[in-house]
Amino acid sequence: MPVPQPAAAHPILVDHFLEDATEVDVDCISDGETVVIGAIMEHIEEAGIHSGDSSCVIPPFSLSEKVKAEITDATKKMARALDVRGLMNVQFAVQNETVYVLEVNPRASRTAPFVSKAIGVALPKLAAKIMVGKTLRELGFTQEIVPPHFSVKEAVFPFIRFPGIDIVLGPEMKSTGEVMGIDANLGLAFAKAQMAAQPALPKGGNIFISVSDAEKKKVAAIAQGFVELGFTVFATSGTAAALKAANVPSTKLFKLNEGRPNALDMVKNGELAMIVNTPSGKVAREDEIKIRSTATANRIPVFTTLRGARAALEGIRALREHGLSVKTLQEWHEG
């Protein structure tokens, strides 16, 4: 008979997905003794999308002081434990005020240039000096800088060069570049980032909304916001019913296999200014992919997460209320 083995000899890995969690990136710099947070970056999209594809904001816009303090403390402890001399990046997830560590990279991250421009300090240059023996105290950088303005990083995607490809984001990185927008108003910073990434946010027109069953209740407030801004909302039957139940006016469209008029017709006719379309399941339906890819080819903004749609709503509202102004990086960091 085989000899029974102790349980520890056969470990079992149990995976657990965090629903409705916020992902957070942190860049810090360390000289082995002193650790300074470069920036805490809150992602706009939910956790589960590759950090290189997510929009993110400096400083964080919805995290509690308790969560930010816990993230800061954990980052500094890990940097000291790993004896980091230079830059380190940590990825966290926050769910219901509980902080989870996803990944620790004791090296420079792709976010280092973004953080440097957001706070006005060239972190990679400081890191290089630390690696040849300098200390943060000698370099005069010992305190975290929390800027009074918002900086938004947005990913740039090559989808327009690949007709028919689904633009829904996931754990695999798809972006080929990054841009950023800066403003004292978070909505305007997001709008500027969208202008740079293209296509820019519309200021009015028709908007098509079709979301998964799990998100039908959540989308009502976002749709109402667009209605208040003067947009005309079109939706497929399920989403239209959910909006009607919430007293949000909308015009029902057929699904592609039900007849016409449908969203694809409106895309091809240039009648839609924006689309909010979240995946209906793990495997996207063929008509969803067709609508999203055709809209992208026609340079219509498409948002596939509700957090992204909400950010777009706030960006459009800020554009209409405050207008657009531009300042140089040097002007943002004067004084």
C-alpha positions, -999 to +999 in steps of 0.1 A: +000+000+000+012+035-007+024+055+023+000+084+030+016+118+025+011+147+048-012+174+035+016+199+032+032+178+005+003+183-018-006+220-016-038+232-033-040+266-049-074+282-046-081+312-070-106+338-061-118+367-083-125+400-067-158+413-080-163+451-082-128+458-069-107+490-076-072+484-088-044+507-076-008+512-088+019+526-066+053+538-077+079+544-049+116+551-047+140+538-020+176+541-011+175+511+013+166+532+043+143+560+032+112+551+011+091+578-006+059+573-024+061+586-059+023+584-064-008+564-057-027+558-090-063+548-089-075+529-120-108+540-136-116+505-149-123+477-125-096+453-113-091+425-139-080+447-168-042+448-175-027+478-157-011+490-190-046+492-206-064+509-178-069+547-174-055+558-140-056+590-120-032+608-097-041+615-069-067+589-062-102+602-064-124+578-044-101+559-020-106+566+017-078+581+039-077+548+058-071+528+025-045+553+013-026+551+046-027+512+045-014+512+009+014+536+018+025+516+049+024+483+030+044+497+001+071+511+024+074+479+044+078+458+012+104+481-003+125+479+029+120+441+032+132+437-004+161+461+001+151+481-030+177+506-042+158+525-069+122+523-081+095+498-072+060+493-084+032+476-065-003+467-077-031+465-052-069+458-053-093+474-030-127+458-022-150+471+005-121+489+022-100+457+023-066+460+006-051+431-014-016+430-028-017+417-064+019+421-076+052+436-065+079+446-090+112+458-076+121+478-107+109+508-127+074+505-142+059+519-174+041+544-151+073+561-140+073+587-167+036+594-161+042+598-123+072+620-129+052+644-151+023+644-127+044+653-096+071+674-113+100+652-101+121+630-125+120+597-105+141+576-130+169+602-128+168+600-090+167+562-091+198+561-113+217+583-088+206+561-059+220+531-078+255+547-078+254+555-041+234+586-035+207+588-008+173+604-011+182+628+017+213+639-004+190+643-034+165+664-015+135+641-020+122+628+013+084+636+012+056+624-010+042+651-033+004+651-036-003+675-065-033+699-063-043+690-098-055+657-114-034+638-140-051+611-160-032+584-180-051+569-209-040+540-231-038+542-269-049+512-288-043+500-324-079+486-328-087+509-358-059+491-378-075+457-372-111+457-385-134+432-368-114+428-336-132+430-303-121+461-283-131+447-249-102+448-224-090+420-202-059+407-184-038+406-217-022+439-226-034+454-259-023+490-258+006+504-279+010+538-263+000+562-235-012+598-232-021+620-203-043+649-195-039+674-166-064+698-150-076+710-116-109+694-125-109+656-127-136+655-155-116+679-176-083+660-170-101+628-183-116+647-213-081+660-222-067+625-221-095+612-244-087+640-268-051+629-270-060+592-273-088+598-298-117+598-304-125+628-282-156+629-261-188+643-278-206+673-263-240+661-274-260+638-298-273+603-296-259+577-272-265+539-275-265+519-242-266+482-240-252+465-208-251+430-193-279+418-170-257+423-139-252+460-147-288+470-158-296+485-124-263+503-121-265+520-156-297+540-149-279+568-130-254+571-157-280+572-185-300+598-165-268+619-164-266+618-202-302+627-205-298+657-182-269+669-205-293+667-235-282+634-250-309+612-266-305+576-253-311+546-275-310+511-259-318+474-267-349+459-252-335+446-219-316+478-211-345+500-223-368+481-199-344+487-170-342+524-179-380+526-181-383+511-147-360+538-133-379+565-152-351+572-176-364+580-211-349+560-239-357+548-274-357+511-280-337+496-308-338+461-322-309+437-316-290+429-348-308+395-353-343+410-345-345+435-374-342+472-380-335+499-369-306+487-349-274+501-334-253+490-364-275+510-388-270+541-366-233+536-365-230+533-403-253+563-408-232+585-385-261+589-361-244+579-328-220+602-308-211+576-282-216+539-272-217+523-238-217+485-243-205+461-217-198+424-225-228+401-218-206+373-206-172+357-207-176+350-244-188+381-263-217+378-286-211+382-323-234+412-326-217+430-297-183+426-313-197+438-347-212+470-331-180+478-311-156+472-339-176+491-365-180+520-341-142+521-335-136+520-373-160+550-375-141+568-347-171+568-323-161+566-286-170+532-271-169+525-233-171+488-223-171+494-185-196+514-164-167+531-145-154+543-179-188+555-189-192+574-157-158+591-162-169+600-197-201+615-183-182+637-158-157+647-186-185+659-209-203+677-180-170+695-171-163+704-207-198+720-210-196+738-176-160+750-176-148+749-212-112+740-221-080+757-210-044+746-215-012+751-195+023+737-199+038+711-175+061+739-162+032+761-154+014+733-135+045+728-113+056+764-107+062+769-070 
